[in-house]
Amino acid sequence: MTPGASGLAPVLVLGWGNPSRGDDALGPEFIARASTLPAPPGAPAVEWLTDFQLQVEHALDLVGRSHVLFVDASVACEAPFQVAPLRSAANHALTSHAMAPQAVMQVFERIHGHAPPPCTLLAIRARAFALGSGLGPDAQAHLEQALAWFGQWWSGLGETPATRMADHA
């Protein structure tokens, strides 16, 4: 696991949510758990970042990355989680207080004049957001499954066409 030529980890994994609001803690808890996993052989280095919410300034965190994985709790996705590639899109909200990953990507484009690195959303199924509560049992199970998926995803980033062919020989 080596950083890129700039010294910056080529992969950014950014999880957000409020650790004091039940299942909303899935993003930060994912980062806490995933960051302790051993790197798969040949996998690129990862920078781990958490926040309460996405903000305009997160566009700067995308600079110099080869891949970005956004991780959040979701009541709209199917259990246990959903993974989707992202495209930049303008933020039509009346506030910059809470942004979608697509809006962060759009800010990156406007600042730098080119597309951001490939970005993926890992949405982990959530149900309960009560203040002061921890992750519910369903959310904990979904988190475990999302972490298993992540290990495969991270490992795949280190693959090259030659290693894929060798694996299937």
FENPEWO-V54721 format. One record per pair of residues at least 4 apart in sequence whose ideal C-beta (glycine too) atoms are under 7 Angstrom apart, sorted by the first residue. I is the first residue (numbers start at 1). J is the second residue. Records with the same first field share a line. If there is no record, write none. Layout:
I = J, J
This chain:
1 = 39, 43, 44, 45
2 = 45
3 = 7, 8, 9, 45
4 = 8, 10, 64
6 = 64
8 = 64
9 = 45, 46, 47
10 = 44, 45, 65, 66
11 = 44, 45, 46, 65, 66, 67, 157
12 = 47, 49, 61, 62, 65, 68
13 = 31, 34, 46, 48, 69, 71
14 = 49, 58, 61, 68, 70, 71
15 = 27, 28, 30, 31, 50, 71, 72
16 = 27, 50, 51, 52, 53, 54, 72
17 = 24, 25, 26, 27, 28, 72, 73
18 = 24, 25, 52
19 = 25, 28
20 = 131, 132
21 = 25, 129, 131
22 = 128, 129, 130, 133, 134, 135, 136
23 = 73, 126, 127, 128, 129, 135, 136, 139
24 = 73, 126, 129
25 = 29, 135
26 = 30, 73, 124, 126, 135, 139, 143
27 = 31, 50, 71, 72, 73
28 = 32, 50
29 = 33, 135, 143
30 = 34, 71, 124, 143, 146, 147
31 = 35, 48, 50, 71
33 = 147
34 = 147, 150
35 = 48
37 = 151
39 = 43
40 = 151, 154, 155, 158
42 = 158
43 = 154, 155, 157, 158
44 = 66, 157, 158
49 = 61
53 = 98
54 = 58, 99, 101, 104
55 = 99
56 = 96, 99, 107
58 = 104
59 = 104, 107, 108, 111
62 = 68, 108, 116, 117
65 = 117
66 = 117
67 = 117, 118, 157
68 = 117, 119
69 = 120, 122
70 = 101, 119, 121, 122
71 = 122
72 = 123
73 = 124, 126
74 = 123, 124, 125, 126
75 = 126, 127
77 = 81, 82, 123, 125
78 = 82, 125
79 = 125, 142
80 = 125, 141, 142, 145, 146
81 = 122, 123, 124, 125, 142, 145, 146, 149
82 = 123
83 = 120, 122, 149
84 = 120, 121
85 = 120
86 = 101, 102, 105, 119, 120, 121
87 = 102
88 = 102, 105, 106, 109, 116
89 = 102, 103, 106
90 = 103, 106
91 = 99, 100, 103, 106
93 = 98
99 = 103, 104
101 = 105, 119, 121
102 = 106
103 = 107
104 = 108
105 = 109, 116, 119
106 = 110
107 = 111
108 = 112, 116
109 = 114, 115, 116
122 = 146
124 = 142, 143, 146
125 = 142
126 = 139
127 = 136, 138, 139
128 = 133, 136
135 = 139, 140, 143
137 = 141
138 = 142
139 = 143
140 = 144
141 = 145
142 = 146
143 = 147
144 = 148
145 = 149
146 = 150
147 = 151
149 = 153
150 = 154
151 = 155
152 = 156
159 = 163, 164
161 = 165
162 = 166
163 = 167
164 = 168
165 = 169
